[in-house]
């Protein structure tokens, strides 16, 4: 029975071979028939037909279906010249190295529809060799050694068959035997790899070292074959080689050696493509390698360290092999320059795009990988750091790969940050150092990471010294990386809680010292060009500010940040460093947040008065000093930020001082009294007008300023609404009492002071839109009128009679009438003096209101002489206003005044 099964297996193996042999014979026969037909038609002379070996006539366009992977028939020297001198494509035409173009994908679909049997044949042959070994293992027909030898012999026979066909009949697309050598040789390579894998995984005949050595030899052999055969061989060999370990099966206590196998296959694919320049073979190679190692680590999670190492190695060979350089020298534009791509400009070369993609994938995998132990954490840090150092040092001559350095650098920051936030193994051991053992040695984890950050910053500065066009960018990276690493540690690891605030602050100070040294070196080299020294100086100031944040109290920290702003302005004034405006912008924003939100107004209400006054007064003085220092320079953004912040902070300080002074009387609260709500409204409205003043800066940040201005203004208006309603002593008999003598009392603080602040801010700040200015003046007018009415009532009723339920006395009612007439007369006179129609209408409206009040309220509510005086005052006022109107009209219209002289 087993013999019968072996016979059936041999028949099955012979089917694809027979099909291919028939295809070759039929193709040769068809070619000879075509030649005979052409001879009969008179297109060839009599002796042109070969009987032993047919010639290869040029097929017509209709007969030839070109594959999507046309082989590049160029020598290695020509490829080298094409690599070093990138060709600029015509406008609108993508370069030849764009792999996944629509026409190529369409061509692949056409080729597969017409030549699918080649792919199926290659698959059948490759599986035949692998299943032959498996069948022998399952049925015990041959000894293990013989089974492996049989697979290797079968693979060698397939490769030999393919080579015979290639040499005798050719492998060019124009030949009838096209793709057949690649089918046989590719299947043979897969079978050879399968035999070695079986020897290791199924039978344990050889160790991991022997298996890797054997696969290296096969890969080198396949590399040579790939240089002579078409890309179909490379595709078949690669796909089969990546799939072979999963098809062969078997088990191993330590499958980590397979990462070396997949790495060798990746080297094989990239090595073939680096000479032939098919491009898509390299993409297929890396995609297969990343996918295969991912499947392997999912099936064997214990091999994660080897997986991470292999991922890193794939990125490195993707840089080196396509460029054929032991020291990468990728020329041309960078990937990030695609953002500025214009029609007709060259795109980055294919080796650049391939290397960038591999570095991106490897960096993402390393950054997102979660280590299960401290060893894996440090392995991840080492691999990411190694990638960064490789791109800085090893690829220093590769201009096109400069931007790729950002990828592993960001990955390293993210890896350190997230590992801290998620309480990883290293962080847990770091945090428990002194909690469990007070005499434990100093934990060096954070210090090592800070040193790594400083090392990368120093190397980036070294690249800045070496590079011309992008020297400033490298200097920016040097200035940013180490401080950002320290901030990531602060956010995720909280080192001050373990090693103490002062030792942790010393790390930041040390980084600041490094940045000072870099600033000095940049200044010595650059001379009048101050950009790089400015960036390093900014970093030094940021490090010192970070140290202050660690060790200082809330009040001292705010003052220290203000001092940093002044220092930045002074440095800009002394050395003309425009980038200092960035630090000033960040400093003003940070100080404002601290003054208003955290610790903010709540802290200002409860902190000691001297400490609160010191913080806010120092902020005002610092903003003013910074503004004065920058005034002679052309720094519109920084100057406007400092000016608006100074005005707003000064108003906040005065409001807080009034608030604290009134609270000292002990007869009202800051959060629920009419005067407390009015002062809080002033603070928020000052912040809103500070944002309005910054509208003139323009730019996309204006949208953020619009939102902030609306938020602050809404907050202030809500406080005003509360002061006018629930905290108003006129409407709420249980509200806080009015403090102070008539006129100069808390009513003025609650209502008149906000009106003055709004009107003054609108006059000083608002230039456009005009509608906002008009609304501001309207709100200020309404608040002033409310204050005036409440003040009149306070004069006649006192603090205890403010509630409207107490009624209105006749003198109070008469005072309202006289006040309305006086205001109306003043507005009317000003309208005539200024020729203002708007003021004239306002004056008439107020006078009309006074008239209505007299006839509708005073006549019924007043009695005796007061009613007489009310009507008398109204009549005299109206008569006087009529005369005033007539006089102004005659004065401004002299021609109409002549008849009155006669």
Secondary structure, DSSP 8 states (H G I E B T S, - for coil): -HHHHHHHHHHHHHHHHHHHHHHHHHHHHHHHHHHHHHHHTTSS-GGG--SSS-------TTT----TT------HHHHHHHHHS-----TT---TT--S-HHHHHHHHHHHHHHHHHHHHHHHHHHHHHHHHHHHHHHT-S-HHHHHHHHHHHHHHHHHHHHHHHHHH--STTSTTTTHHHHHHHHHHHHHHHHHHHHHHTS--S-HHHHHHHHHHHHHHHHHHHHHS-HHHHHHHHHHHHHHHHHH----S-TTHHHHHHHHHHHHHHHHHHHH--SHHHHHHHHHHHHHHHHHHHH-GGGHHHHHHHHHHHHHHHHHHHHT-SS----S--GGGGGG--TT-----HHHHHHHHHHHHHHHHHHH---SSHHHHHHHHHHHHHHHHIIIIITTT-GGGTTTHHHHHHHHHHHHHHHHHTT-HHHHHHHTHHHH-TT-----HHHHHHHHHHHHHHHHHHHHHH-STTHHHHHHHHHHHHHHHHHHHHHHH-THHHH-HHHHHHHHHHHHHHHHHHHHHHHHHHTT--HHHHHHHHHHHHHHHHHHHHHS-HHHHHHHHHHHHHHHHHHHHHH--TTHHHHHHHHHHHHHHHHHTTTHHHHHHHS-HHHHHHHHHHHHHHHHHHHHHHHTSS-HHHHHHHHHHHHHHHHHHHHHHHHHHHHTTTSS-TTTSHHHHHHHHHHHHHHHHHHHHGGGG-STHHHHHHHHHHHHHHHHHHHHHHHHTTT-TTT-TTS----BSSSSBHHIIIIIHHHHHHHHHHHHT--S-HHHHHHHHHHHHHHHHHHHHHHHHHHHH-GGG-SGGG---HHHHHHHHHHHHHHHHHHHHHHHHHT-HHHHHHHHHHHHHHHHHIIIIIHHH--HHHHHHHHHHHHHHHHHHHHHHHHHHHHH-GGGGGGGG-
